[in-house]
Amino acid sequence: MTMHPTRRNFLRSSAAIASATLLPLPALAQAAPRVIVVGGGFGGATVAREIKAIDPKFHVTLVESSATFTACPFSNAVIGGLRDLKAQQFGYDKVRAAGVNVVIGSAIGVNTVGRTVRLTDATLPYDRLVLAPGIDIRWDGLPGYNEAASAKMPHAWRAGDQTTLLRSQLEAMEDGGLVVMSAPANPFRCPPGPYERASLIAHYLKTKKPKSKLIVLDAKDQFSKQRLFQNAWKELYPDHLEWVSLSAGGKVTSVDPATNTLTTDFGKHVAKVANVIPPQKAGRIAELAGVANQTGWCPIDPVTFESSLVPGIHVVGDAIIAGAMPKSAFSANAQGKVCAAAVAKLLTGAKPPEPKLINTCYSLVAPDYGISVAGVYIPAKGMLAEVQGSGGVSPLDAPRDVRAAEAAYAEAWFRTITSEVFG
C-alpha cells in the first residue's frame, strides 16, 4: 500500500532529523578515519602497521613506489662481497595481512587544502597524512656529479642497483687498483655508514686484492664512532685504508666521471673505482607537500612528528630534522611507533603524551668485528635531545670476542627489525 505524505508524518520525520543533529558525533554513523602513509621503508611501514594495530577501524593505506623494499642496513656487506642483495629485499604481503591497504604507485602531489594525495593514476583522500620519503640525492650539490655520473661513480646510498654496481666494479678492478670514496658533510643518512663501508671495502681488498688500497676523502674532521673505527683500521687495515679529514684536504670540491677523478683543494685523485656519496635532502614528495624547508629537510613537532610547516601532515625517518637523533633504520622504526600513537590520539581528539625514543646502531668493521652506539631521546626545545648519560658506544679496549659478539648482535638486530616491520 502506498503511503501518502501527511502533515503528521512530515512533522514526525522532521523531528527525528532534528533530534539526530543534536546527538554527539560518535553516536552517528561515521566514516572510518583515513590515514595515508607515503613511503614503505622502516618508518612508513611501521607507522602503517602500528596505526592499524592500535585501532583496526582506521582505514590505513600505504603508498609505495616499489613492490620490493631493499634495506640499506647491511647493504655495505653486499658491496664488500659478504652478502647477497636478495637478503636485503622484502615484500609487503605481511603488511597487507595486517589489514593495511598497500598501493604500489608513486605519490606525485599533495593537496594540503583538500587533503588528498595524488598518484599517477588516482587521488586518495586523507584525514591524516604521514610521509616517510627517505632521502633524495642533491644532484646539484657537488659540481660534476649528476644522475648520469652515478652510473660511472656510484653513490650506492639507496640500496639496490647502485649497490650491485659498486660491488661489480670492485670485483672487476685489477689487483693494485685505487679505490676512492668521498664522504659528505652532515647531515646525511646513516652517519656511520661511510666508515662501515670503508671498513668492508678494505676487508675485501685485504682478502681478495691485497695490492689495492682505499682512500676516504671526507668533508668532516669528526664522525660517528670515530675512535672505534680508527683503532680498528689501524689494527686490521693499516696498508689498505687511508682516511683524509677535512682539515687535511679531504673535502671533494668536484668530480669528473669521464676520468674517474675526484678533486679537492689539495689535489686530484684518479680512481679505478670511485664511490661518491653526495649531499642529500628529504625525498621529493616532502618538497611537493611543502613540508621541507630551505635546508631540504623537514622540521617537525618532536612529540607528534606533525610538520611544523603544514598541519595534518606528519613526517618520520631520514627526511626529518631530528636534532640529536641520527638518521637510521632503528630511528625511523622508533619514530614510526611514536608517530602512529600520536596520529591515533589526534584522530580521536586526545592529546598525545611526550615520548621517549631509543636508537641503536651497529656497524661492521669486519665480518666478525662489530661496534655500536646507542642513545635515548626526548623532546626538548622543539627538537629531539639525547638524555644525558643514557647511551654510549662500544668500549675502546674490548677484546676480540666482544667484537665478534657485537657482529652477531648486529645480524640478530637486522633479522628482528625486518621481521617486525615486513614479516
CORLIN-V275828 format. One record per residue. N is the residue number from 1. BURIAL is # if it has 9 or more other ideal C-beta (glycine too) atoms within 8 Angstrom, else .. D_CENTER is the distance of its C-alpha to the mean C-alpha in whole Angstrom. Layout:
n->N burial->BURIAL d_center->D_CENTER
n->N burial->BURIAL d_center->D_CENTER
This chain:
n->1 burial->. d_center->66
n->2 burial->. d_center->65
n->3 burial->. d_center->64
n->4 burial->. d_center->65
n->5 burial->. d_center->63
n->6 burial->. d_center->65
n->7 burial->. d_center->65
n->8 burial->. d_center->64
n->9 burial-># d_center->62
n->10 burial-># d_center->60
n->11 burial->. d_center->60
n->12 burial->. d_center->59
n->13 burial->. d_center->56
n->14 burial->. d_center->55
n->15 burial->. d_center->55
n->16 burial->. d_center->53
n->17 burial->. d_center->50
n->18 burial->. d_center->51
n->19 burial->. d_center->50
n->20 burial->. d_center->47
n->21 burial->. d_center->46
n->22 burial->. d_center->47
n->23 burial->. d_center->45
n->24 burial->. d_center->41
n->25 burial->. d_center->38
n->26 burial->. d_center->37
n->27 burial->. d_center->41
n->28 burial->. d_center->40
n->29 burial->. d_center->38
n->30 burial->. d_center->35
n->31 burial->. d_center->32
n->32 burial->. d_center->29
n->33 burial-># d_center->26
n->34 burial-># d_center->24
n->35 burial-># d_center->20
n->36 burial-># d_center->18
n->37 burial-># d_center->14
n->38 burial-># d_center->13
n->39 burial-># d_center->10
n->40 burial-># d_center->10
n->41 burial-># d_center->7
n->42 burial-># d_center->7
n->43 burial-># d_center->7
n->44 burial-># d_center->9
n->45 burial-># d_center->11
n->46 burial-># d_center->12
n->47 burial-># d_center->13
n->48 burial-># d_center->15
n->49 burial-># d_center->17
n->50 burial-># d_center->17
n->51 burial-># d_center->19
n->52 burial-># d_center->21
n->53 burial->. d_center->22
n->54 burial-># d_center->23
n->55 burial->. d_center->26
n->56 burial->. d_center->26
n->57 burial->. d_center->28
n->58 burial-># d_center->25
n->59 burial-># d_center->24
n->60 burial-># d_center->21
n->61 burial-># d_center->19
n->62 burial-># d_center->16
n->63 burial-># d_center->16
n->64 burial-># d_center->14
n->65 burial->. d_center->15
n->66 burial->. d_center->15
n->67 burial->. d_center->17
n->68 burial->. d_center->15
n->69 burial-># d_center->12
n->70 burial-># d_center->11
n->71 burial-># d_center->9
n->72 burial-># d_center->8
n->73 burial->. d_center->10
n->74 burial-># d_center->14
n->75 burial-># d_center->13
n->76 burial-># d_center->15
n->77 burial-># d_center->18
n->78 burial-># d_center->18
n->79 burial-># d_center->19
n->80 burial-># d_center->21
n->81 burial-># d_center->23
n->82 burial->. d_center->23
n->83 burial-># d_center->21
n->84 burial->. d_center->21
n->85 burial-># d_center->18
n->86 burial->. d_center->19
n->87 burial->. d_center->18
n->88 burial-># d_center->14
n->89 burial-># d_center->15
n->90 burial-># d_center->15
n->91 burial-># d_center->17
n->92 burial-># d_center->17
n->93 burial->. d_center->21
n->94 burial-># d_center->20
n->95 burial-># d_center->18
n->96 burial-># d_center->21
n->97 burial->. d_center->23
n->98 burial-># d_center->22
n->99 burial->. d_center->23
n->100 burial-># d_center->20
n->101 burial->. d_center->21
n->102 burial-># d_center->19
n->103 burial-># d_center->20
n->104 burial->. d_center->19
n->105 burial-># d_center->19
n->106 burial->. d_center->17
n->107 burial-># d_center->17
n->108 burial->. d_center->19
n->109 burial->. d_center->20
n->110 burial-># d_center->21
n->111 burial-># d_center->24
n->112 burial-># d_center->24
n->113 burial->. d_center->27
n->114 burial->. d_center->28
n->115 burial-># d_center->25
n->116 burial-># d_center->24
n->117 burial-># d_center->21
n->118 burial-># d_center->22
n->119 burial-># d_center->22
n->120 burial->. d_center->23
n->121 burial->. d_center->26
n->122 burial->. d_center->26
n->123 burial->. d_center->25
n->124 burial-># d_center->24
n->125 burial->. d_center->25
n->126 burial-># d_center->23
n->127 burial-># d_center->24
n->128 burial-># d_center->21
n->129 burial-># d_center->18
n->130 burial-># d_center->14
n->131 burial-># d_center->11
n->132 burial-># d_center->8
n->133 burial-># d_center->8
n->134 burial-># d_center->5
n->135 burial-># d_center->7
n->136 burial-># d_center->10
n->137 burial-># d_center->13
n->138 burial-># d_center->16
n->139 burial->. d_center->19
n->140 burial->. d_center->21
n->141 burial-># d_center->20
n->142 burial-># d_center->22
n->143 burial->. d_center->25
n->144 burial-># d_center->26
n->145 burial-># d_center->22
n->146 burial->. d_center->22
n->147 burial->. d_center->20
n->148 burial->. d_center->24
n->149 burial-># d_center->23
n->150 burial-># d_center->20
n->151 burial->. d_center->22
n->152 burial-># d_center->25
n->153 burial-># d_center->22
n->154 burial-># d_center->19
n->155 burial-># d_center->16
n->156 burial-># d_center->14
n->157 burial-># d_center->11
n->158 burial-># d_center->9
n->159 burial-># d_center->11
n->160 burial->. d_center->14
n->161 burial->. d_center->17
n->162 burial-># d_center->16
n->163 burial-># d_center->16
n->164 burial-># d_center->19
n->165 burial-># d_center->21
n->166 burial-># d_center->20
n->167 burial-># d_center->22
n->168 burial->. d_center->25
n->169 burial-># d_center->26
n->170 burial-># d_center->26
n->171 burial->. d_center->28
n->172 burial->. d_center->30
n->173 burial-># d_center->31
n->174 burial->. d_center->34
n->175 burial->. d_center->35
n->176 burial->. d_center->35
n->177 burial-># d_center->33
n->178 burial-># d_center->30
n->179 burial-># d_center->27
n->180 burial-># d_center->25
n->181 burial-># d_center->21
n->182 burial-># d_center->20
n->183 burial-># d_center->18
n->184 burial-># d_center->17
n->185 burial->. d_center->18
n->186 burial->. d_center->15
n->187 burial->. d_center->13
n->188 burial-># d_center->10
n->189 burial-># d_center->7
n->190 burial-># d_center->8
n->191 burial-># d_center->12
n->192 burial-># d_center->14
n->193 burial-># d_center->12
n->194 burial-># d_center->15
n->195 burial-># d_center->18
n->196 burial-># d_center->17
n->197 burial-># d_center->17
n->198 burial-># d_center->20
n->199 burial-># d_center->22
n->200 burial-># d_center->21
n->201 burial-># d_center->23
n->202 burial-># d_center->25
n->203 burial-># d_center->26
n->204 burial-># d_center->26
n->205 burial-># d_center->29
n->206 burial-># d_center->31
n->207 burial->. d_center->31
n->208 burial->. d_center->32
n->209 burial-># d_center->33
n->210 burial-># d_center->34
n->211 burial->. d_center->36
n->212 burial-># d_center->32
n->213 burial-># d_center->30
n->214 burial-># d_center->27
n->215 burial-># d_center->27
n->216 burial-># d_center->23
n->217 burial-># d_center->24
n->218 burial-># d_center->22
n->219 burial-># d_center->22
n->220 burial-># d_center->22
n->221 burial->. d_center->24
n->222 burial->. d_center->22
n->223 burial-># d_center->19
n->224 burial-># d_center->17
n->225 burial-># d_center->20
n->226 burial-># d_center->22
n->227 burial->. d_center->25
n->228 burial-># d_center->24
n->229 burial-># d_center->23
n->230 burial-># d_center->26
n->231 burial-># d_center->28
n->232 burial-># d_center->27
n->233 burial-># d_center->27
n->234 burial->. d_center->31
n->235 burial->. d_center->32
n->236 burial-># d_center->30
n->237 burial-># d_center->30
n->238 burial->. d_center->32
n->239 burial->. d_center->33
n->240 burial-># d_center->30
n->241 burial-># d_center->28
n->242 burial->. d_center->28
n->243 burial-># d_center->26
n->244 burial-># d_center->27
n->245 burial-># d_center->26
n->246 burial-># d_center->26
n->247 burial->. d_center->29
n->248 burial->. d_center->31
n->249 burial-># d_center->30
n->250 burial-># d_center->26
n->251 burial-># d_center->25
n->252 burial-># d_center->25
n->253 burial->. d_center->26
n->254 burial-># d_center->27
n->255 burial-># d_center->26
n->256 burial-># d_center->29
n->257 burial-># d_center->27
n->258 burial->. d_center->31
n->259 burial->. d_center->32
n->260 burial-># d_center->29
n->261 burial-># d_center->29
n->262 burial-># d_center->27
n->263 burial-># d_center->29
n->264 burial-># d_center->29
n->265 burial->. d_center->32
n->266 burial->. d_center->33
n->267 burial->. d_center->34
n->268 burial->. d_center->32
n->269 burial-># d_center->31
n->270 burial->. d_center->31
n->271 burial-># d_center->29
n->272 burial->. d_center->30
n->273 burial-># d_center->26
n->274 burial-># d_center->24
n->275 burial-># d_center->20
n->276 burial-># d_center->19
n->277 burial-># d_center->16
n->278 burial-># d_center->16
n->279 burial-># d_center->15
n->280 burial-># d_center->12
n->281 burial-># d_center->11
n->282 burial-># d_center->10
n->283 burial-># d_center->10
n->284 burial->. d_center->14
n->285 burial-># d_center->14
n->286 burial-># d_center->13
n->287 burial-># d_center->16
n->288 burial-># d_center->18
n->289 burial-># d_center->18
n->290 burial-># d_center->19
n->291 burial-># d_center->16
n->292 burial-># d_center->15
n->293 burial-># d_center->18
n->294 burial->. d_center->20
n->295 burial->. d_center->17
n->296 burial-># d_center->15
n->297 burial-># d_center->12
n->298 burial-># d_center->13
n->299 burial-># d_center->16
n->300 burial-># d_center->16
n->301 burial-># d_center->18
n->302 burial-># d_center->17
n->303 burial-># d_center->19
n->304 burial-># d_center->18
n->305 burial-># d_center->15
n->306 burial-># d_center->17
n->307 burial-># d_center->17
n->308 burial->. d_center->20
n->309 burial->. d_center->21
n->310 burial-># d_center->21
n->311 burial->. d_center->22
n->312 burial-># d_center->21
n->313 burial-># d_center->18
n->314 burial-># d_center->15
n->315 burial-># d_center->11
n->316 burial-># d_center->8
n->317 burial-># d_center->5
n->318 burial-># d_center->4
n->319 burial-># d_center->7
n->320 burial-># d_center->10
n->321 burial-># d_center->12
n->322 burial-># d_center->12
n->323 burial-># d_center->15
n->324 burial-># d_center->16
n->325 burial-># d_center->12
n->326 burial-># d_center->10
n->327 burial-># d_center->6
n->328 burial-># d_center->6
n->329 burial-># d_center->6
n->330 burial-># d_center->9
n->331 burial-># d_center->8
n->332 burial-># d_center->6
n->333 burial-># d_center->9
n->334 burial-># d_center->12
n->335 burial-># d_center->11
n->336 burial-># d_center->11
n->337 burial-># d_center->14
n->338 burial-># d_center->16
n->339 burial-># d_center->15
n->340 burial-># d_center->17
n->341 burial-># d_center->20
n->342 burial-># d_center->20
n->343 burial-># d_center->20
n->344 burial-># d_center->22
n->345 burial-># d_center->25
n->346 burial-># d_center->25
n->347 burial-># d_center->26
n->348 burial->. d_center->29
n->349 burial->. d_center->30
n->350 burial->. d_center->29
n->351 burial->. d_center->27
n->352 burial-># d_center->24
n->353 burial->. d_center->24
n->354 burial->. d_center->23
n->355 burial-># d_center->20
n->356 burial->. d_center->19
n->357 burial-># d_center->16
n->358 burial-># d_center->15
n->359 burial-># d_center->13
n->360 burial-># d_center->14
n->361 burial-># d_center->13
n->362 burial-># d_center->15
n->363 burial-># d_center->16
n->364 burial-># d_center->19
n->365 burial-># d_center->22
n->366 burial-># d_center->24
n->367 burial->. d_center->24
n->368 burial->. d_center->26
n->369 burial-># d_center->24
n->370 burial-># d_center->21
n->371 burial-># d_center->21
n->372 burial-># d_center->18
n->373 burial-># d_center->17
n->374 burial-># d_center->17
n->375 burial-># d_center->18
n->376 burial-># d_center->18
n->377 burial-># d_center->18
n->378 burial-># d_center->20
n->379 burial-># d_center->20
n->380 burial-># d_center->22
n->381 burial->. d_center->24
n->382 burial->. d_center->21
n->383 burial-># d_center->18
n->384 burial-># d_center->17
n->385 burial-># d_center->19
n->386 burial-># d_center->19
n->387 burial-># d_center->22
n->388 burial->. d_center->25
n->389 burial->. d_center->26
n->390 burial->. d_center->23
n->391 burial-># d_center->21
n->392 burial->. d_center->22
n->393 burial-># d_center->22
n->394 burial-># d_center->24
n->395 burial->. d_center->27
n->396 burial->. d_center->28
n->397 burial->. d_center->31
n->398 burial->. d_center->30
n->399 burial->. d_center->32
n->400 burial->. d_center->31
n->401 burial->. d_center->31
n->402 burial-># d_center->28
n->403 burial-># d_center->26
n->404 burial-># d_center->27
n->405 burial-># d_center->26
n->406 burial-># d_center->23
n->407 burial-># d_center->22
n->408 burial-># d_center->23
n->409 burial-># d_center->21
n->410 burial-># d_center->18
n->411 burial->. d_center->19
n->412 burial->. d_center->20
n->413 burial-># d_center->16
n->414 burial-># d_center->14
n->415 burial->. d_center->17
n->416 burial->. d_center->17
n->417 burial-># d_center->14
n->418 burial-># d_center->13
n->419 burial->. d_center->17
n->420 burial->. d_center->16
n->421 burial-># d_center->13
n->422 burial-># d_center->15
n->423 burial->. d_center->18
